[in-house]
Amino acid sequence: MREMKNQKTLNALRKKAGLGICESSRMPNLNKVGELLTELGIENNVTTWSCTKWTSAAGYRYYTSGGTREYNGYRLKVPQINMNINSTDTYYSWNTKHFAKELVELIDKTL
């Protein structure tokens, strides 16, 4: 395998994709994943993204007078596998292993 500029990102994606149920690892930053895909010649689009979500005071599960909070992140689109990842989505962390697996499969086909 050739040495790449974004090798650390690829290694982190492989680690995230291969984890068991009770293991954990961080998903690489979507901006870095986009750089890796570009380096490999895979079409992608990364944009900065933000959204405003209602918050609750004192950690209640229902909304009180907590107000709102703005979240900033990235949005990654990979048309080849019909992937649209938004790091500000509510269940983003829950789905990262699935995202990593799909990306690694695509990268392995490209390499």
Gaussian input, Z-matrix of N, CA and C with variables (Angstrom, degrees):
# hf/3-21g

backbone

0 1
 N
 C     1     B1
 C     2     B2     1     A1
 N     3     B3     2     A2     1     D1
 C     4     B4     3     A3     2     D2
 C     5     B5     4     A4     3     D3
 N     6     B6     5     A5     4     D4
 C     7     B7     6     A6     5     D5
 C     8     B8     7     A7     6     D6
 N     9     B9     8     A8     7     D7
 C    10    B10     9     A9     8     D8
 C    11    B11    10    A10     9     D9
 N    12    B12    11    A11    10    D10
 C    13    B13    12    A12    11    D11
 C    14    B14    13    A13    12    D12
 N    15    B15    14    A14    13    D13
 C    16    B16    15    A15    14    D14
 C    17    B17    16    A16    15    D15
 N    18    B18    17    A17    16    D16
 C    19    B19    18    A18    17    D17
 C    20    B20    19    A19    18    D18
 N    21    B21    20    A20    19    D19
 C    22    B22    21    A21    20    D20
 C    23    B23    22    A22    21    D21
 N    24    B24    23    A23    22    D22
 C    25    B25    24    A24    23    D23
 C    26    B26    25    A25    24    D24
 N    27    B27    26    A26    25    D25
 C    28    B28    27    A27    26    D26
 C    29    B29    28    A28    27    D27
 N    30    B30    29    A29    28    D28
 C    31    B31    30    A30    29    D29
 C    32    B32    31    A31    30    D30
 N    33    B33    32    A32    31    D31
 C    34    B34    33    A33    32    D32
 C    35    B35    34    A34    33    D33
 N    36    B36    35    A35    34    D34
 C    37    B37    36    A36    35    D35
 C    38    B38    37    A37    36    D36
 N    39    B39    38    A38    37    D37
 C    40    B40    39    A39    38    D38
 C    41    B41    40    A40    39    D39
 N    42    B42    41    A41    40    D40
 C    43    B43    42    A42    41    D41
 C    44    B44    43    A43    42    D42
 N    45    B45    44    A44    43    D43
 C    46    B46    45    A45    44    D44
 C    47    B47    46    A46    45    D45
 N    48    B48    47    A47    46    D46
 C    49    B49    48    A48    47    D47
 C    50    B50    49    A49    48    D48
 N    51    B51    50    A50    49    D49
 C    52    B52    51    A51    50    D50
 C    53    B53    52    A52    51    D51
 N    54    B54    53    A53    52    D52
 C    55    B55    54    A54    53    D53
 C    56    B56    55    A55    54    D54
 N    57    B57    56    A56    55    D55
 C    58    B58    57    A57    56    D56
 C    59    B59    58    A58    57    D57
 N    60    B60    59    A59    58    D58
 C    61    B61    60    A60    59    D59
 C    62    B62    61    A61    60    D60
 N    63    B63    62    A62    61    D61
 C    64    B64    63    A63    62    D62
 C    65    B65    64    A64    63    D63
 N    66    B66    65    A65    64    D64
 C    67    B67    66    A66    65    D65
 C    68    B68    67    A67    66    D66
 N    69    B69    68    A68    67    D67
 C    70    B70    69    A69    68    D68
 C    71    B71    70    A70    69    D69
 N    72    B72    71    A71    70    D70
 C    73    B73    72    A72    71    D71
 C    74    B74    73    A73    72    D72
 N    75    B75    74    A74    73    D73
 C    76    B76    75    A75    74    D74
 C    77    B77    76    A76    75    D75
 N    78    B78    77    A77    76    D76
 C    79    B79    78    A78    77    D77
 C    80    B80    79    A79    78    D78
 N    81    B81    80    A80    79    D79
 C    82    B82    81    A81    80    D80
 C    83    B83    82    A82    81    D81
 N    84    B84    83    A83    82    D82
 C    85    B85    84    A84    83    D83
 C    86    B86    85    A85    84    D84
 N    87    B87    86    A86    85    D85
 C    88    B88    87    A87    86    D86
 C    89    B89    88    A88    87    D87
 N    90    B90    89    A89    88    D88
 C    91    B91    90    A90    89    D89
 C    92    B92    91    A91    90    D90
 N    93    B93    92    A92    91    D91
 C    94    B94    93    A93    92    D92
 C    95    B95    94    A94    93    D93
 N    96    B96    95    A95    94    D94
 C    97    B97    96    A96    95    D95
 C    98    B98    97    A97    96    D96
 N    99    B99    98    A98    97    D97
 C   100   B100    99    A99    98    D98
 C   101   B101   100   A100    99    D99
 N   102   B102   101   A101   100   D100
 C   103   B103   102   A102   101   D101
 C   104   B104   103   A103   102   D102
 N   105   B105   104   A104   103   D103
 C   106   B106   105   A105   104   D104
 C   107   B107   106   A106   105   D105
 N   108   B108   107   A107   106   D106
 C   109   B109   108   A108   107   D107
 C   110   B110   109   A109   108   D108
 N   111   B111   110   A110   109   D109
 C   112   B112   111   A111   110   D110
 C   113   B113   112   A112   111   D111
 N   114   B114   113   A113   112   D112
 C   115   B115   114   A114   113   D113
 C   116   B116   115   A115   114   D114
 N   117   B117   116   A116   115   D115
 C   118   B118   117   A117   116   D116
 C   119   B119   118   A118   117   D117
 N   120   B120   119   A119   118   D118
 C   121   B121   120   A120   119   D119
 C   122   B122   121   A121   120   D120
 N   123   B123   122   A122   121   D121
 C   124   B124   123   A123   122   D122
 C   125   B125   124   A124   123   D123
 N   126   B126   125   A125   124   D124
 C   127   B127   126   A126   125   D125
 C   128   B128   127   A127   126   D126
 N   129   B129   128   A128   127   D127
 C   130   B130   129   A129   128   D128
 C   131   B131   130   A130   129   D129
 N   132   B132   131   A131   130   D130
 C   133   B133   132   A132   131   D131
 C   134   B134   133   A133   132   D132
 N   135   B135   134   A134   133   D133
 C   136   B136   135   A135   134   D134
 C   137   B137   136   A136   135   D135
 N   138   B138   137   A137   136   D136
 C   139   B139   138   A138   137   D137
 C   140   B140   139   A139   138   D138
 N   141   B141   140   A140   139   D139
 C   142   B142   141   A141   140   D140
 C   143   B143   142   A142   141   D141
 N   144   B144   143   A143   142   D142
 C   145   B145   144   A144   143   D143
 C   146   B146   145   A145   144   D144
 N   147   B147   146   A146   145   D145
 C   148   B148   147   A147   146   D146
 C   149   B149   148   A148   147   D147
 N   150   B150   149   A149   148   D148
 C   151   B151   150   A150   149   D149
 C   152   B152   151   A151   150   D150
 N   153   B153   152   A152   151   D151
 C   154   B154   153   A153   152   D152
 C   155   B155   154   A154   153   D153
 N   156   B156   155   A155   154   D154
 C   157   B157   156   A156   155   D155
 C   158   B158   157   A157   156   D156
 N   159   B159   158   A158   157   D157
 C   160   B160   159   A159   158   D158
 C   161   B161   160   A160   159   D159
 N   162   B162   161   A161   160   D160
 C   163   B163   162   A162   161   D161
 C   164   B164   163   A163   162   D162
 N   165   B165   164   A164   163   D163
 C   166   B166   165   A165   164   D164
 C   167   B167   166   A166   165   D165
 N   168   B168   167   A167   166   D166
 C   169   B169   168   A168   167   D167
 C   170   B170   169   A169   168   D168
 N   171   B171   170   A170   169   D169
 C   172   B172   171   A171   170   D170
 C   173   B173   172   A172   171   D171
 N   174   B174   173   A173   172   D172
 C   175   B175   174   A174   173   D173
 C   176   B176   175   A175   174   D174
 N   177   B177   176   A176   175   D175
 C   178   B178   177   A177   176   D176
 C   179   B179   178   A178   177   D177
 N   180   B180   179   A179   178   D178
 C   181   B181   180   A180   179   D179
 C   182   B182   181   A181   180   D180
 N   183   B183   182   A182   181   D181
 C   184   B184   183   A183   182   D182
 C   185   B185   184   A184   183   D183
 N   186   B186   185   A185   184   D184
 C   187   B187   186   A186   185   D185
 C   188   B188   187   A187   186   D186
 N   189   B189   188   A188   187   D187
 C   190   B190   189   A189   188   D188
 C   191   B191   190   A190   189   D189
 N   192   B192   191   A191   190   D190
 C   193   B193   192   A192   191   D191
 C   194   B194   193   A193   192   D192
 N   195   B195   194   A194   193   D193
 C   196   B196   195   A195   194   D194
 C   197   B197   196   A196   195   D195
 N   198   B198   197   A197   196   D196
 C   199   B199   198   A198   197   D197
 C   200   B200   199   A199   198   D198
 N   201   B201   200   A200   199   D199
 C   202   B202   201   A201   200   D200
 C   203   B203   202   A202   201   D201
 N   204   B204   203   A203   202   D202
 C   205   B205   204   A204   203   D203
 C   206   B206   205   A205   204   D204
 N   207   B207   206   A206   205   D205
 C   208   B208   207   A207   206   D206
 C   209   B209   208   A208   207   D207
 N   210   B210   209   A209   208   D208
 C   211   B211   210   A210   209   D209
 C   212   B212   211   A211   210   D210
 N   213   B213   212   A212   211   D211
 C   214   B214   213   A213   212   D212
 C   215   B215   214   A214   213   D213
 N   216   B216   215   A215   214   D214
 C   217   B217   216   A216   215   D215
 C   218   B218   217   A217   216   D216
 N   219   B219   218   A218   217   D217
 C   220   B220   219   A219   218   D218
 C   221   B221   220   A220   219   D219
 N   222   B222   221   A221   220   D220
 C   223   B223   222   A222   221   D221
 C   224   B224   223   A223   222   D222
 N   225   B225   224   A224   223   D223
 C   226   B226   225   A225   224   D224
 C   227   B227   226   A226   225   D225
 N   228   B228   227   A227   226   D226
 C   229   B229   228   A228   227   D227
 C   230   B230   229   A229   228   D228
 N   231   B231   230   A230   229   D229
 C   232   B232   231   A231   230   D230
 C   233   B233   232   A232   231   D231
 N   234   B234   233   A233   232   D232
 C   235   B235   234   A234   233   D233
 C   236   B236   235   A235   234   D234
 N   237   B237   236   A236   235   D235
 C   238   B238   237   A237   236   D236
 C   239   B239   238   A238   237   D237
 N   240   B240   239   A239   238   D238
 C   241   B241   240   A240   239   D239
 C   242   B242   241   A241   240   D240
 N   243   B243   242   A242   241   D241
 C   244   B244   243   A243   242   D242
 C   245   B245   244   A244   243   D243
 N   246   B246   245   A245   244   D244
 C   247   B247   246   A246   245   D245
 C   248   B248   247   A247   246   D246
 N   249   B249   248   A248   247   D247
 C   250   B250   249   A249   248   D248
 C   251   B251   250   A250   249   D249
 N   252   B252   251   A251   250   D250
 C   253   B253   252   A252   251   D251
 C   254   B254   253   A253   252   D252
 N   255   B255   254   A254   253   D253
 C   256   B256   255   A255   254   D254
 C   257   B257   256   A256   255   D255
 N   258   B258   257   A257   256   D256
 C   259   B259   258   A258   257   D257
 C   260   B260   259   A259   258   D258
 N   261   B261   260   A260   259   D259
 C   262   B262   261   A261   260   D260
 C   263   B263   262   A262   261   D261
 N   264   B264   263   A263   262   D262
 C   265   B265   264   A264   263   D263
 C   266   B266   265   A265   264   D264
 N   267   B267   266   A266   265   D265
 C   268   B268   267   A267   266   D266
 C   269   B269   268   A268   267   D267
 N   270   B270   269   A269   268   D268
 C   271   B271   270   A270   269   D269
 C   272   B272   271   A271   270   D270
 N   273   B273   272   A272   271   D271
 C   274   B274   273   A273   272   D272
 C   275   B275   274   A274   273   D273
 N   276   B276   275   A275   274   D274
 C   277   B277   276   A276   275   D275
 C   278   B278   277   A277   276   D276
 N   279   B279   278   A278   277   D277
 C   280   B280   279   A279   278   D278
 C   281   B281   280   A280   279   D279
 N   282   B282   281   A281   280   D280
 C   283   B283   282   A282   281   D281
 C   284   B284   283   A283   282   D282
 N   285   B285   284   A284   283   D283
 C   286   B286   285   A285   284   D284
 C   287   B287   286   A286   285   D285
 N   288   B288   287   A287   286   D286
 C   289   B289   288   A288   287   D287
 C   290   B290   289   A289   288   D288
 N   291   B291   290   A290   289   D289
 C   292   B292   291   A291   290   D290
 C   293   B293   292   A292   291   D291
 N   294   B294   293   A293   292   D292
 C   295   B295   294   A294   293   D293
 C   296   B296   295   A295   294   D294
 N   297   B297   296   A296   295   D295
 C   298   B298   297   A297   296   D296
 C   299   B299   298   A298   297   D297
 N   300   B300   299   A299   298   D298
 C   301   B301   300   A300   299   D299
 C   302   B302   301   A301   300   D300
 N   303   B303   302   A302   301   D301
 C   304   B304   303   A303   302   D302
 C   305   B305   304   A304   303   D303
 N   306   B306   305   A305   304   D304
 C   307   B307   306   A306   305   D305
 C   308   B308   307   A307   306   D306
 N   309   B309   308   A308   307   D307
 C   310   B310   309   A309   308   D308
 C   311   B311   310   A310   309   D309
 N   312   B312   311   A311   310   D310
 C   313   B313   312   A312   311   D311
 C   314   B314   313   A313   312   D312
 N   315   B315   314   A314   313   D313
 C   316   B316   315   A315   314   D314
 C   317   B317   316   A316   315   D315
 N   318   B318   317   A317   316   D316
 C   319   B319   318   A318   317   D317
 C   320   B320   319   A319   318   D318
 N   321   B321   320   A320   319   D319
 C   322   B322   321   A321   320   D320
 C   323   B323   322   A322   321   D321
 N   324   B324   323   A323   322   D322
 C   325   B325   324   A324   323   D323
 C   326   B326   325   A325   324   D324
 N   327   B327   326   A326   325   D325
 C   328   B328   327   A327   326   D326
 C   329   B329   328   A328   327   D327
 N   330   B330   329   A329   328   D328
 C   331   B331   330   A330   329   D329
 C   332   B332   331   A331   330   D330

   B1=1.4517
   B2=1.5222
   B3=1.3170
   B4=1.4624
   B5=1.5251
   B6=1.3158
   B7=1.4697
   B8=1.5317
   B9=1.3007
   B10=1.4556
   B11=1.5169
   B12=1.3238
   B13=1.4621
   B14=1.5310
   B15=1.3297
   B16=1.4633
   B17=1.5303
   B18=1.3182
   B19=1.4642
   B20=1.5349
   B21=1.3320
   B22=1.4758
   B23=1.5203
   B24=1.3133
   B25=1.4680
   B26=1.5153
   B27=1.3344
   B28=1.4668
   B29=1.5251
   B30=1.3238
   B31=1.4664
   B32=1.5300
   B33=1.3322
   B34=1.4669
   B35=1.5323
   B36=1.3347
   B37=1.4637
   B38=1.5243
   B39=1.3375
   B40=1.4673
   B41=1.5343
   B42=1.3257
   B43=1.4628
   B44=1.5283
   B45=1.3243
   B46=1.4608
   B47=1.5248
   B48=1.3234
   B49=1.4679
   B50=1.5211
   B51=1.3200
   B52=1.4563
   B53=1.5075
   B54=1.3024
   B55=1.4647
   B56=1.5263
   B57=1.3185
   B58=1.4594
   B59=1.5173
   B60=1.2987
   B61=1.4685
   B62=1.5273
   B63=1.3143
   B64=1.4664
   B65=1.5280
   B66=1.3159
   B67=1.4606
   B68=1.5329
   B69=1.3173
   B70=1.4588
   B71=1.5234
   B72=1.2949
   B73=1.4518
   B74=1.5155
   B75=1.3124
   B76=1.4626
   B77=1.5239
   B78=1.3088
   B79=1.4574
   B80=1.5273
   B81=1.3375
   B82=1.4701
   B83=1.5336
   B84=1.2997
   B85=1.4602
   B86=1.5257
   B87=1.3268
   B88=1.4632
   B89=1.5237
   B90=1.3198
   B91=1.4551
   B92=1.5323
   B93=1.3295
   B94=1.4661
   B95=1.5247
   B96=1.3310
   B97=1.4667
   B98=1.5274
   B99=1.3327
   B100=1.4623
   B101=1.5177
   B102=1.3452
   B103=1.4697
   B104=1.5235
   B105=1.3305
   B106=1.4651
   B107=1.5275
   B108=1.3178
   B109=1.4633
   B110=1.5262
   B111=1.3213
   B112=1.4654
   B113=1.5226
   B114=1.3262
   B115=1.4711
   B116=1.5284
   B117=1.3278
   B118=1.4623
   B119=1.5334
   B120=1.3247
   B121=1.4563
   B122=1.5195
   B123=1.3255
   B124=1.4633
   B125=1.5244
   B126=1.3255
   B127=1.4572
   B128=1.5298
   B129=1.3314
   B130=1.4658
   B131=1.5148
   B132=1.3198
   B133=1.4543
   B134=1.5308
   B135=1.3209
   B136=1.4683
   B137=1.5237
   B138=1.3194
   B139=1.4564
   B140=1.5284
   B141=1.3245
   B142=1.4637
   B143=1.5200
   B144=1.3160
   B145=1.4529
   B146=1.5127
   B147=1.3024
   B148=1.4638
   B149=1.5157
   B150=1.3090
   B151=1.4553
   B152=1.5212
   B153=1.3034
   B154=1.4547
   B155=1.5175
   B156=1.3144
   B157=1.4651
   B158=1.5271
   B159=1.3183
   B160=1.4587
   B161=1.5191
   B162=1.2984
   B163=1.4628
   B164=1.5191
   B165=1.3086
   B166=1.4666
   B167=1.5197
   B168=1.2841
   B169=1.4511
   B170=1.5311
   B171=1.2916
   B172=1.4677
   B173=1.5349
   B174=1.3295
   B175=1.4538
   B176=1.5143
   B177=1.3232
   B178=1.4641
   B179=1.5216
   B180=1.3089
   B181=1.4599
   B182=1.5274
   B183=1.2919
   B184=1.4616
   B185=1.5285
   B186=1.2967
   B187=1.4588
   B188=1.5165
   B189=1.3044
   B190=1.4559
   B191=1.5244
   B192=1.2759
   B193=1.4674
   B194=1.5229
   B195=1.3102
   B196=1.4603
   B197=1.5087
   B198=1.3281
   B199=1.4572
   B200=1.5210
   B201=1.3247
   B202=1.4608
   B203=1.5197
   B204=1.3268
   B205=1.4566
   B206=1.5141
   B207=1.3191
   B208=1.4634
   B209=1.5248
   B210=1.3230
   B211=1.4600
   B212=1.5227
   B213=1.3298
   B214=1.4637
   B215=1.5221
   B216=1.3159
   B217=1.4549
   B218=1.5137
   B219=1.3239
   B220=1.4564
   B221=1.5179
   B222=1.3239
   B223=1.4545
   B224=1.5248
   B225=1.3294
   B226=1.4629
   B227=1.5183
   B228=1.3295
   B229=1.4606
   B230=1.5234
   B231=1.3437
   B232=1.4615
   B233=1.5316
   B234=1.3359
   B235=1.4633
   B236=1.5319
   B237=1.3126
   B238=1.4639
   B239=1.5314
   B240=1.3310
   B241=1.4669
   B242=1.5294
   B243=1.3273
   B244=1.4624
   B245=1.5329
   B246=1.3252
   B247=1.4655
   B248=1.5226
   B249=1.3104
   B250=1.4526
   B251=1.5320
   B252=1.3286
   B253=1.4674
   B254=1.5247
   B255=1.3159
   B256=1.4527
   B257=1.5301
   B258=1.3215
   B259=1.4680
   B260=1.5245
   B261=1.3256
   B262=1.4694
   B263=1.5288
   B264=1.3395
   B265=1.4677
   B266=1.5153
   B267=1.3059
   B268=1.4530
   B269=1.5251
   B270=1.3255
   B271=1.4644
   B272=1.5216
   B273=1.3224
   B274=1.4670
   B275=1.5323
   B276=1.3158
   B277=1.4705
   B278=1.5230
   B279=1.3125
   B280=1.4628
   B281=1.5272
   B282=1.3340
   B283=1.4601
   B284=1.5255
   B285=1.3291
   B286=1.4637
   B287=1.5295
   B288=1.3199
   B289=1.4661
   B290=1.5338
   B291=1.3116
   B292=1.4651
   B293=1.5267
   B294=1.3309
   B295=1.4620
   B296=1.5270
   B297=1.3285
   B298=1.4677
   B299=1.5264
   B300=1.3271
   B301=1.4679
   B302=1.5276
   B303=1.3224
   B304=1.4646
   B305=1.5260
   B306=1.3283
   B307=1.4584
   B308=1.5192
   B309=1.3279
   B310=1.4667
   B311=1.5290
   B312=1.3272
   B313=1.4773
   B314=1.5284
   B315=1.3208
   B316=1.4548
   B317=1.5310
   B318=1.3103
   B319=1.4699
   B320=1.5249
   B321=1.3400
   B322=1.4670
   B323=1.5316
   B324=1.3447
   B325=1.4662
   B326=1.5258
   B327=1.3295
   B328=1.4655
   B329=1.5279
   B330=1.3314
   B331=1.4672
   B332=1.4979
   A1=109.07
   A2=116.69
   A3=120.54
   A4=110.98
   A5=115.30
   A6=120.33
   A7=108.30
   A8=115.84
   A9=121.01
   A10=110.67
   A11=115.03
   A12=121.46
   A13=110.44
   A14=116.27
   A15=121.45
   A16=112.21
   A17=116.86
   A18=122.02
   A19=111.95
   A20=117.35
   A21=120.44
   A22=111.06
   A23=116.52
   A24=120.65
   A25=110.36
   A26=116.93
   A27=120.87
   A28=110.56
   A29=117.28
   A30=120.97
   A31=110.97
   A32=116.97
   A33=120.87
   A34=111.00
   A35=117.44
   A36=120.72
   A37=110.82
   A38=116.68
   A39=120.83
   A40=110.82
   A41=115.78
   A42=119.87
   A43=110.58
   A44=116.81
   A45=121.22
   A46=110.76
   A47=117.87
   A48=122.30
   A49=112.13
   A50=118.23
   A51=121.17
   A52=115.62
   A53=118.04
   A54=121.14
   A55=112.44
   A56=114.87
   A57=121.29
   A58=110.57
   A59=115.58
   A60=121.50
   A61=112.24
   A62=118.37
   A63=120.97
   A64=113.10
   A65=117.89
   A66=120.65
   A67=109.11
   A68=115.30
   A69=117.84
   A70=110.91
   A71=114.97
   A72=123.37
   A73=106.83
   A74=116.68
   A75=120.24
   A76=110.54
   A77=115.59
   A78=122.09
   A79=107.16
   A80=117.89
   A81=118.93
   A82=110.85
   A83=115.80
   A84=122.37
   A85=109.08
   A86=117.98
   A87=121.26
   A88=112.17
   A89=117.01
   A90=120.57
   A91=110.08
   A92=116.88
   A93=121.93
   A94=111.26
   A95=117.08
   A96=120.84
   A97=109.32
   A98=116.72
   A99=121.07
   A100=112.14
   A101=117.06
   A102=120.84
   A103=110.60
   A104=117.25
   A105=121.61
   A106=110.47
   A107=117.40
   A108=121.13
   A109=111.10
   A110=117.30
   A111=121.54
   A112=110.27
   A113=116.95
   A114=121.41
   A115=110.96
   A116=116.47
   A117=120.96
   A118=112.68
   A119=117.13
   A120=120.99
   A121=113.68
   A122=117.20
   A123=122.11
   A124=108.14
   A125=116.34
   A126=120.85
   A127=110.47
   A128=115.43
   A129=120.85
   A130=109.25
   A131=115.15
   A132=121.04
   A133=107.70
   A134=115.74
   A135=121.07
   A136=108.31
   A137=115.74
   A138=120.78
   A139=109.30
   A140=115.47
   A141=118.35
   A142=107.16
   A143=115.76
   A144=120.55
   A145=109.00
   A146=116.50
   A147=119.91
   A148=108.63
   A149=115.26
   A150=120.39
   A151=108.63
   A152=115.12
   A153=121.46
   A154=108.63
   A155=116.46
   A156=121.26
   A157=109.24
   A158=114.94
   A159=120.37
   A160=109.07
   A161=116.57
   A162=121.36
   A163=109.05
   A164=115.02
   A165=118.96
   A166=109.08
   A167=115.78
   A168=121.10
   A169=110.08
   A170=117.31
   A171=124.19
   A172=113.38
   A173=117.86
   A174=120.50
   A175=116.26
   A176=118.42
   A177=120.25
   A178=110.48
   A179=116.25
   A180=120.36
   A181=111.90
   A182=117.05
   A183=120.95
   A184=107.82
   A185=116.00
   A186=120.41
   A187=111.73
   A188=114.32
   A189=120.30
   A190=106.44
   A191=117.63
   A192=119.96
   A193=111.68
   A194=116.57
   A195=120.09
   A196=114.12
   A197=117.59
   A198=120.60
   A199=111.61
   A200=115.74
   A201=120.93
   A202=110.23
   A203=114.24
   A204=120.22
   A205=107.80
   A206=116.62
   A207=120.77
   A208=109.67
   A209=115.79
   A210=123.14
   A211=108.80
   A212=116.69
   A213=121.82
   A214=109.77
   A215=116.54
   A216=120.99
   A217=110.78
   A218=115.78
   A219=121.99
   A220=110.42
   A221=113.99
   A222=121.65
   A223=106.91
   A224=116.93
   A225=123.15
   A226=108.98
   A227=116.08
   A228=121.61
   A229=108.33
   A230=115.79
   A231=122.31
   A232=106.14
   A233=117.25
   A234=120.80
   A235=113.96
   A236=117.67
   A237=121.72
   A238=112.49
   A239=117.03
   A240=120.66
   A241=111.67
   A242=115.88
   A243=121.96
   A244=111.82
   A245=115.84
   A246=121.70
   A247=109.65
   A248=115.03
   A249=122.32
   A250=106.75
   A251=116.49
   A252=121.58
   A253=108.88
   A254=115.84
   A255=121.82
   A256=107.33
   A257=117.05
   A258=120.13
   A259=113.57
   A260=118.03
   A261=119.63
   A262=111.94
   A263=117.50
   A264=120.45
   A265=110.87
   A266=116.14
   A267=121.76
   A268=112.24
   A269=118.46
   A270=121.51
   A271=113.14
   A272=117.81
   A273=121.55
   A274=111.62
   A275=118.29
   A276=121.50
   A277=111.94
   A278=116.70
   A279=121.39
   A280=111.26
   A281=117.42
   A282=122.58
   A283=114.99
   A284=118.74
   A285=119.77
   A286=113.34
   A287=118.69
   A288=119.56
   A289=109.88
   A290=116.69
   A291=121.15
   A292=110.64
   A293=117.26
   A294=120.88
   A295=110.34
   A296=116.35
   A297=120.57
   A298=110.88
   A299=117.67
   A300=120.60
   A301=111.66
   A302=117.16
   A303=120.70
   A304=111.34
   A305=116.73
   A306=120.18
   A307=111.71
   A308=117.77
   A309=121.35
   A310=110.43
   A311=117.13
   A312=120.21
   A313=110.60
   A314=117.41
   A315=121.29
   A316=111.26
   A317=116.51
   A318=120.99
   A319=110.51
   A320=117.53
   A321=120.60
   A322=112.06
   A323=116.99
   A324=120.21
   A325=110.93
   A326=115.91
   A327=121.53
   A328=111.60
   A329=116.21
   A330=119.48
   A331=108.34
   D1=138.21
   D2=-179.07
   D3=-74.67
   D4=153.98
   D5=177.46
   D6=-81.40
   D7=131.89
   D8=-176.53
   D9=-117.87
   D10=157.38
   D11=177.46
   D12=-63.52
   D13=-36.58
   D14=-176.37
   D15=-103.42
   D16=36.77
   D17=-177.97
   D18=-61.38
   D19=-38.01
   D20=179.37
   D21=-61.91
   D22=-38.82
   D23=178.85
   D24=-65.62
   D25=-42.83
   D26=178.18
   D27=-62.81
   D28=-43.48
   D29=178.63
   D30=-61.65
   D31=-41.04
   D32=179.40
   D33=-66.53
   D34=-38.42
   D35=176.81
   D36=-64.08
   D37=-44.01
   D38=178.97
   D39=-61.91
   D40=-40.92
   D41=178.99
   D42=-63.55
   D43=-45.87
   D44=-179.75
   D45=-62.98
   D46=-40.32
   D47=-176.84
   D48=-70.58
   D49=-27.92
   D50=-174.42
   D51=-97.46
   D52=8.48
   D53=-176.20
   D54=-75.19
   D55=152.21
   D56=173.79
   D57=-81.29
   D58=-177.38
   D59=-174.74
   D60=-62.38
   D61=-44.34
   D62=-174.32
   D63=-95.95
   D64=4.49
   D65=179.98
   D66=-93.05
   D67=158.22
   D68=179.67
   D69=-139.61
   D70=151.92
   D71=176.90
   D72=-159.47
   D73=154.08
   D74=-178.73
   D75=-80.37
   D76=142.79
   D77=171.98
   D78=-78.04
   D79=133.54
   D80=177.91
   D81=-61.32
   D82=153.53
   D83=177.57
   D84=-55.86
   D85=134.61
   D86=-177.53
   D87=-61.35
   D88=-29.57
   D89=176.44
   D90=-62.92
   D91=-42.90
   D92=178.67
   D93=-68.68
   D94=-37.33
   D95=177.20
   D96=-62.31
   D97=-40.99
   D98=176.75
   D99=-61.40
   D100=-40.83
   D101=177.15
   D102=-62.90
   D103=-40.78
   D104=177.96
   D105=-62.06
   D106=-47.49
   D107=-179.41
   D108=-62.44
   D109=-40.18
   D110=177.60
   D111=-63.13
   D112=-42.79
   D113=178.67
   D114=-59.63
   D115=-34.64
   D116=-179.08
   D117=-87.43
   D118=-1.42
   D119=178.40
   D120=80.54
   D121=20.72
   D122=178.78
   D123=-94.60
   D124=126.34
   D125=-178.21
   D126=-63.50
   D127=131.81
   D128=178.20
   D129=-158.10
   D130=166.70
   D131=179.03
   D132=-143.10
   D133=121.48
   D134=177.71
   D135=-115.03
   D136=129.51
   D137=176.21
   D138=-131.52
   D139=151.95
   D140=173.48
   D141=-73.14
   D142=149.26
   D143=-173.16
   D144=-143.55
   D145=146.37
   D146=174.18
   D147=-145.88
   D148=154.48
   D149=176.13
   D150=-149.27
   D151=158.53
   D152=178.37
   D153=-110.88
   D154=129.15
   D155=179.85
   D156=-123.05
   D157=147.17
   D158=175.09
   D159=-70.60
   D160=141.00
   D161=176.41
   D162=-119.11
   D163=158.51
   D164=178.09
   D165=-113.64
   D166=147.90
   D167=179.33
   D168=-76.36
   D169=146.57
   D170=173.05
   D171=59.35
   D172=21.39
   D173=175.05
   D174=74.74
   D175=15.09
   D176=178.82
   D177=-66.26
   D178=152.30
   D179=179.40
   D180=-79.33
   D181=-11.40
   D182=177.36
   D183=-111.87
   D184=159.07
   D185=-175.90
   D186=-81.26
   D187=129.21
   D188=175.43
   D189=-117.07
   D190=-141.00
   D191=-179.30
   D192=-91.67
   D193=35.51
   D194=-177.70
   D195=-71.00
   D196=-25.66
   D197=178.67
   D198=91.27
   D199=-148.59
   D200=-178.83
   D201=-128.54
   D202=164.50
   D203=177.48
   D204=-142.63
   D205=139.41
   D206=178.11
   D207=-96.17
   D208=133.15
   D209=178.56
   D210=-112.70
   D211=134.56
   D212=179.27
   D213=-113.95
   D214=143.80
   D215=179.55
   D216=-169.42
   D217=-151.38
   D218=-178.63
   D219=-130.06
   D220=158.77
   D221=173.83
   D222=-125.25
   D223=127.18
   D224=-178.86
   D225=-117.52
   D226=125.99
   D227=175.97
   D228=-116.83
   D229=130.79
   D230=176.27
   D231=-126.18
   D232=96.14
   D233=-174.25
   D234=-61.16
   D235=-32.63
   D236=-176.13
   D237=-58.09
   D238=-33.65
   D239=179.22
   D240=-117.41
   D241=15.79
   D242=177.96
   D243=53.94
   D244=46.77
   D245=-177.92
   D246=-105.49
   D247=135.32
   D248=177.98
   D249=-138.75
   D250=100.82
   D251=-176.59
   D252=-107.23
   D253=134.06
   D254=178.10
   D255=-127.49
   D256=115.16
   D257=-175.51
   D258=-71.88
   D259=-6.72
   D260=176.41
   D261=-96.44
   D262=-1.63
   D263=177.67
   D264=-61.76
   D265=149.17
   D266=-178.19
   D267=-58.69
   D268=-43.51
   D269=-176.39
   D270=-102.04
   D271=22.09
   D272=-179.30
   D273=-55.27
   D274=-49.94
   D275=-177.82
   D276=-60.61
   D277=-36.59
   D278=-179.57
   D279=-65.89
   D280=-33.54
   D281=-174.08
   D282=-94.77
   D283=-1.49
   D284=-172.51
   D285=-63.10
   D286=-33.78
   D287=179.16
   D288=-62.95
   D289=-43.29
   D290=177.93
   D291=-62.27
   D292=-44.57
   D293=178.30
   D294=-59.75
   D295=-45.35
   D296=-178.59
   D297=-62.05
   D298=-42.43
   D299=178.85
   D300=-59.85
   D301=-45.87
   D302=179.94
   D303=-63.63
   D304=-41.49
   D305=179.67
   D306=-66.37
   D307=-41.41
   D308=179.20
   D309=-64.13
   D310=-41.05
   D311=177.29
   D312=-60.29
   D313=-43.50
   D314=178.33
   D315=-64.09
   D316=-44.67
   D317=-179.63
   D318=-63.36
   D319=-42.38
   D320=179.45
   D321=-62.30
   D322=-35.87
   D323=176.13
   D324=-65.86
   D325=-35.21
   D326=-178.31
   D327=-74.04
   D328=-38.52
   D329=-179.59
   D330=-74.65

